[in-house]
Amino acid sequence: MIEKRQDMNASRAPAVEGNILEVRDLTVHFVTEDETVQAVSNISITLKKGEILGLVGETGAGKTTTALAILNLVPVPPGVVKSGSIRVCGKDVLNAPVRELEQIRGSDVSMIFQDPMTSLNPVFTVGDQIAESVMMHDKCSKAEAWERAEEMLELVGIPRERAYEYPHQFSGGMKQRVVIAIALSCNPKLLLADEPTTALDVTIQAQVLDLMCDLKEKFDTSMIFITHDLGIIAEICDRVAVMYAGRIIEEGTLEEIFNHTKHPYTEGLFNSLPNIEDRTAKLRPIPGLMPDPTKLPKGCAFAPRCPYARPECIETPQEPKYFSDTHFALCSAYSEPGFRIDREEV
């Protein structure tokens, strides 16, 4: 069985009624004169207070575009939100006026971007950059904002005296801590973390994950954790959504996804992991590549790589098959009586 931080389970507050995040039928395209990239296709996400949702998938699956859409930061042009709705704390993000949108970002939802090396402005001190975020969203003086900046640095394990230093004076792990401090400076109800440990070595990765879990518990913040690392997902997430070619192809609780896998792509992700009990076992990578997002098939985009695929899979639109109130997969193979994927529990 999967193991999870026991201290997290013991202290986590139960989710309250009402959703912090509601994404309904979101479709995002990037349109140029020559082609249209179907980055996100008809996805829906809900998140309650205090929940952590893991958004997992290969590079190019649409994970970061989804996060940018939640902030209404899809670059226009060429990005276009073709359809759908997004509500954060009940507020309509896609149709909010600019002034209201600026308040939503930071106060209601913040994002930790993927690369801490490029997320900070090199010509301003880290204290100035945190204080600027505070002053944008809270009515306070510069002195009060600076005091808040120093408190946030201490909260993420950095001495307050270092608020006067510049980003180049910090290591990669320390820069990521500063980025987290900026994201949390206004106590957002929703935190979007876009592969925040990718650029860090494994020791610093563990420290940053511990820090994020501690801060999440302290502020009771909901979180979407974007990653391709199933180990991280198992350690900190409550629910998991697996993305492929712009669609969520399987979603469920952590236990359902890890121990009752239903989609062949999710099966392939687990099968491609090293076997720590058998060092001689060969890796089993998923054959082929993700399809061209400008030429997606009518049916299942994973069909050309799927060991269970039938000819009609490519032409037939996939409908969700529900296995419980919380678990579904986009796979037409379950229309066949008795079809199942055999995986050992992990």
N, C-alpha and C positions, 0 to 999 in steps of 0.2 A: 504493500500500500504506500501511497505517497505520504511523505512527512512534511509537516508545516510548523512554523514557529509556534510553540505552545503559548508563549507569553502574549502573542498577538490574539490568539483565540480567546484567551482568558479575559483580556481587557477590552475587546472590541464591543462597542455599543451596538445594540440592535438597530437595524434600519427603521427609519420612521416612515409613516405614510407619505406618499408623494415622491416624485422623482426629481433628483437634482438635474438630470439630463434626459431629454427625450429627442432622439433623432428619428424621423419618420421618412422612409422611402427616399433617402438622399441619393441624388445622382450628380456627379461632377465630371465635366469634360474639359479637355484642353484643346481648343480649336485654333487651327492655323489655316492658311490658304490651301495647304496641300493635304492635310489630314486632320482627323479628330481622334484624340486619345481618350478612350473611355476609362478614366482613372478610378471612379467609384460608381457602382451601379446598384441603385435601389436597395440601400442598406438601412437598417433600423437598429437603434441602440437605446436601451434605457439603463439608467444607473441610479440607485438609491443612495441616501446619505450613508457615508461610511463604507461603501463597497469599493473594492478594487477589481476592475475588469482588465484582464490581459488581452491585448490585441496582437495576435501573432500571425506571422506569414513571411514569405520570402520578400526580398527586396523588389520593389515595384508592384506589390500587391495592393497598394492604395492606403496603407496605414497612416502615413504622414499627411496625405491629402485629406483624409477624414478628420484628423486633428485640426488642421488648418481651417477646414470648413466649420468646425465647431466654434472657432474664434472669428469666423467670417474674415479670414485672412488669405483665402485662395487668391493668388495673383491674377488680376483682371487688367487687360487681357494677358495671356490667352485663356485663363481659367473661367469657366462658366458653371454656376450651379443651375443645372437644367431643371431640377424638380426637387421637391421634398421640403421638410421643415425642421428647424432646430430650435429647441427651447432649453435654456439654461436657467435654473431656478424660476421657471415659469415665464421667462422673458424671451421674446421672439428675436433671436440673434440675427437672422437673415434680413429682417425688415426694420431693425432698430435704427433710429437716427444716429448720426455720427457721434454726437455728444453722449448719448445713452450707451452706445457701443463701447466707447472709451471707458466708461464706468464699469460695464460688464467685464471687460478684460482687466484682470487684476483683482477686482473686488469679488466677482463671482467665479471666474475661471482664469487660471494662469497656465502657462506652458513652460516646461523645461525642454529646451531644444537639444538636438542630438550632439552637437559639437561644442563643448565649453570653451574651446580655444578661440572660436570665432563669435561667440555669443556676447562677449564683453567689449566695450569700447576702450581701446588702448590708451586714449588720451585723458580719461577721467579716472579718478580714484574709485575703488570699489564702493567706498562709503557714499560717494556722490551718486553712483548709479543705483544703489538701493534706496537712498533718500529721495531721488527723483521719482521712483515708482510710488513711494509712499505719498509724496506731495501731489501726484497726479490724481490720486483716488481719495485721499483723506484731507479734510480741511484742517491743516496744521501749519505751524511755522517751520522754517528751515531748521531751526534748532531742535524742534520736536521730531522732525523727520530724521535728522541725523542721529538723535538718541535712539530712535526706532531702528535705524540701520545698524548701529553698534550692537543693539540687543539681538537682532537677527543673526549677525555674525557669530555672536557667542552661542546662539541657539544651534547653529550648524557646526560648532566646534572650532571656531576661529577667534583668537583674541581680539577684543574690540579695538586695540591699538592699531591693528592692521587695516582698519578702515581708511587710513590715510595713504595706503600703498596702491600701486597700479597693478593691473592684471599681469604684466610681464614678471612681476615679483612673486607670483604664485605658481605652484605646481599644477599639473593637470587635475589632480584630485581636488585640490583646494579651489581651483577655478570652478569646478562643478559644484562645490559647496556654496560658492558665492552665487552662482546661477540659481541654485535651489533657494537661497536666502532671498533673492529678488522675487522669485515666483511666489514665495510664501509671505512676503512682507505685508500684504494686505489681507491675510487670512482668507484666501479664496475657498469657496465651498467645493470647487472641482479643480483638480490638478491633472494636466495632460503631460505625461513624461514620455518623450520621444527618444527611445533608446539612450537613456541618460548615462549608461555605463559603457557604451561601445568603445569610446576612445581611451578607456582607462585600463590599467593592468589589473589582474585578477584580485590582488590584495586590496587595492583602492576600490574596486567594484564592490567588494563585500562591505567595506566601510560605508560607501554611499548608500547601498541598499539598506543597511542597518539604520542609517540616519533617516532615510525616507520613511521607513516603517515606524520609527519612533515619532517622527514629526506628524505622520498621518494619525497616529494614535492620540497625540497631544491636541491636535486641532480638529479631529474627527472629520478629516477631509476625504471626499470621494476621489477616486483616481482612475484614470485610464493609463495603463502601463503598456507602451508600444515596444515590442521586442521580437526578435527571432529566436531567443534563447528560452527553451522550454524549462530549463532548470530554474531560471528566475521566475517564470510563471508559476511553477510548482511551489516556490518558496513564499510568494507574497500575495497571490491573487485569490479572489473568491470565485469569480466566474471567468470564462475564457471564450473569446470569439476568434475563430480561425478565418483569416482572409486569404482569398486567392483570386487573382485577376480582377480586383475591384469589388468582389462580392464576399459577404460573410457566408461561408459554405458549411460551417458547423459552429454551434454555440451551446454552451451548457455550463453547469457548475464545474468547479475544478475536478471533483471526483468523477463526474460523468465524462468529461473529456479525456481524462487520463486513464480511467479504469473501464469505461464503457464506450470506447471510440467507435464512431459510426461512419465517418466519411473516409473514403480511400486516401484522400490527400493527407488527412490527419494521421492516418495509419502510416503513410509514407514518412511523415515527419518523425514519428517515434521510431520507426524501423531504421532510420538513417543515423540514429544516435549510437555512440560507442557502447558496447556491452562491458560494463565494469567488472562483471563476474567472469567473463570469458575473454581474456586479453587476445586470444588467437582468432576470435570471431571477426569475419570481414564486415566492413560497413556495407549497408544496403541503401545506396542513394536512390532518390527518385529519378528515373530515367527522363531524358528530354529537358526542355526548358519551358518556362511560362510563355503563353502565347503572346503574339504581338497585340498590344492593347488597342491598336487601330483596326484590327481585323478579328475581333472576337467572334466565335461561332454563336449561332442562335441558341444552342443547347449548353451543355456542360463544357466549360473552358478547360477542365482537367481531363476530359475524355482521352485526348491523344497520349496521355501519360498513365492512364488508369488501367490496372490489370483486370478490372471487372467490366470494362467498357463494352457496350454493344453499339452497332452502327447508328441506332436511333438516338443515342446519347448526344451526339454532336448536333443533331437537328431539333431535338425536342427540348423546349424550355424546362428547366428544373424547378419543381415545386418543393417547398420544405416538407420533410417528413418528421413529425413530432413523435418523440419517444417518451416524453414526459412534459409537464408544464414548463420546464426550464431548458429542455434539450431538444434540438432539431438539427437536421442535416439536409443539404440540398443534394439529393442523390436518388435517381430514378430506379436504381437497382433494387431498392426495397419494395418495389411493386411486385417483385417475384417472391412468392411464398417461401419462407425459410432462409432467405438471404441474410448473411451475417458476416461480420469481420471478426476473425479470431485473433485476439491480442491478449498476452498475459498482463496481469495487473502490474503497475510499476510503483 
